[in-house]
């Protein structure tokens, strides 16, 4: 794609990077075949190729973003399926991130939009605030139908029926390896996950300890910044990311780290990109160090030689989170680990398509999100599994709100299969109860 940025514009590192990305696009349109919003809406401007044209025009001409451009950029899930499909290696993620930051800086949204985005940015990255908000949403959930705004209804309807107790495992501390220590790793405990589902971090710690890892919860670490980053709130996202970088580098310098383990794949995609995010700052070197050892939990588990398990007599439908399969290019590890543990693993049709969660997307674009959720649930249920497994809390909440099948994190099943407790979700009220085998 030909671009016409001026030498003065090219002095901006963000423009220089976007120019590089735009020039790699050859207009082939392969991305439209795997874009969820194009599949649902059928509008060229709601495909990566269409959005690329809009972004190019906006940036080259230094335009104040108009309502039409913002609408189509906002409808992007950042699922990154287009990056998996693209034969030219167009790094769409960096381009749309730049566009969102540009829009946030220059476009005045309607008051209701500004308020919603402000509230989400002030609540979701903070576990205790999020817990209080969930309690309020739980109380208001029966009255969701009275809400005039679909986004407010979506916020109430997504609230879990039960709010888990606070886990002390999220406090700064070190969990010692059982037996011979093989690795020293830091676990990112996250933000929304700490309010929505404490079983995931607990299972991850047990699983890593059991297989020879010292697990460090670093003091000062918290939200990865993804939630605000995808809203274009660059200053806020970089501030939270910088705190993580400092916390983990302190642990790297103090006792060494073999990996920073992340069990929420949306966070993993962002942390692995810290090196790019901070490339022109004083934190560039430290950010690159962090990104270099950031690993999805499945990547670390693949190096720990989990034991071969007997047949568990359970069929697991594996949902591949977009941030894992497209963002991090990890496609087989979770399935391989589940099969090794003794579970039968099946996948839904069109497993490359997004479930519609995408961070805050299901709250800000509820109509499109619901269509994607309904399709994903249908394809998962069509495989007649006993349980659904995923590697991202957002996907788990999204899919779980549309099915009676229990849904668990992959690490919960692996922990159970190797000596840990049964995942509580398998016997949760209101969910279909699978025939639970006695694990050997």
PELIN-V463279 format. One record per pair of residues at least 12 apart in sequence whose C-alpha atoms are under 6 Angstrom apart, sorted by the first residue. I is the first residue (numbers start at 1). J is the second residue. D is the distance in Angstrom with one decimal. If there is no record, write none. Layout:
[[I/J/D] [I/J/D]]
This chain:
[[1/23/4.6] [1/25/5.5] [1/26/5.8] [5/60/5.6] [18/95/5.5] [21/90/5.7] [21/91/6.0] [24/90/5.8] [25/90/5.9] [31/82/4.7] [31/85/5.9] [32/47/5.6] [46/72/5.7] [65/107/5.8] [77/358/5.8] [79/322/5.3] [80/326/5.5] [81/326/5.6] [84/326/5.8] [100/232/4.5] [101/232/4.0] [104/232/5.5] [121/228/5.9] [124/192/5.9] [125/191/5.2] [125/223/5.6] [126/191/5.9] [127/191/5.3] [127/192/5.9] [127/195/5.3] [131/195/5.6] [134/159/6.0] [137/156/5.1] [137/159/6.0] [138/159/6.0] [141/156/5.0] [144/156/6.0] [151/363/5.5] [151/364/5.8] [154/363/5.8] [155/363/5.9] [172/217/4.8] [172/218/5.4] [172/219/5.0] [173/217/5.3] [174/215/5.6] [174/216/4.4] [175/214/5.7] [175/215/5.0] [176/214/4.7] [177/209/4.4] [177/212/4.8] [177/213/4.7] [177/214/4.6] [178/209/5.5] [178/210/5.4] [178/212/5.7] [180/212/5.9] [181/212/4.7] [181/213/5.7] [182/212/5.0] [182/213/5.8] [183/213/4.7] [184/213/5.6] [184/214/4.7] [184/257/5.3] [184/258/5.6] [185/215/5.2] [185/257/5.3] [185/258/5.5] [185/259/4.9] [185/260/5.7] [186/215/5.6] [186/216/4.5] [186/217/5.8] [186/260/4.8] [186/261/5.9] [187/217/5.7] [187/260/5.9] [187/261/4.8] [188/262/5.4] [190/222/5.6] [190/223/5.2] [191/223/5.1] [203/412/5.5] [203/415/5.9] [207/415/5.2] [220/247/5.5] [221/244/4.6] [221/247/5.7] [224/241/5.4] [224/267/5.9] [225/237/4.2] [225/240/5.6] [225/241/5.5] [259/293/4.9] [259/294/5.9] [260/293/5.9] [260/294/4.6] [260/295/5.9] [261/295/5.2] [261/296/5.8] [261/297/5.4] [262/296/4.9] [262/297/5.6] [263/296/6.0] [263/297/5.4] [264/392/4.6] [265/323/5.5] [265/324/5.4] [265/392/5.3] [266/323/5.1] [269/327/5.7] [269/328/5.9] [272/291/4.4] [272/294/5.9] [274/287/5.4] [274/291/5.9] [275/287/4.8] [275/288/4.2] [275/291/5.9] [298/333/5.9] [298/334/5.8] [308/340/5.2] [308/341/5.7] [309/341/4.4] [309/342/4.8] [310/342/5.1] [311/342/4.4] [312/342/5.2] [312/343/5.5] [314/343/5.7] [315/344/4.6] [315/345/5.8] [315/385/5.0] [315/386/5.3] [316/344/6.0] [316/345/4.9] [316/385/5.5] [316/387/5.1] [316/388/5.6] [317/345/5.9] [317/346/4.8] [317/347/5.4] [317/385/5.6] [317/388/4.7] [318/347/5.4] [318/388/5.9] [318/389/5.0] [319/390/5.1] [348/379/5.1] [348/380/4.9] [349/379/5.7] [355/372/5.3] [355/373/4.9] [355/376/5.5] [356/369/4.4] [356/372/5.1] [356/373/5.6] [357/394/5.8] [357/395/5.7] [357/398/5.7] [386/434/5.5] [387/405/6.0] [387/406/5.3] [387/407/5.8] [388/407/4.6] [389/407/5.7] [389/408/5.0] [389/409/5.3] [389/410/5.4] [390/409/5.1] [390/410/5.7] [391/409/5.5] [391/410/5.9] [404/431/4.7] [404/432/5.4] [405/431/5.8] [405/432/5.3] [406/425/5.9] [406/426/5.6] [406/431/5.8]]
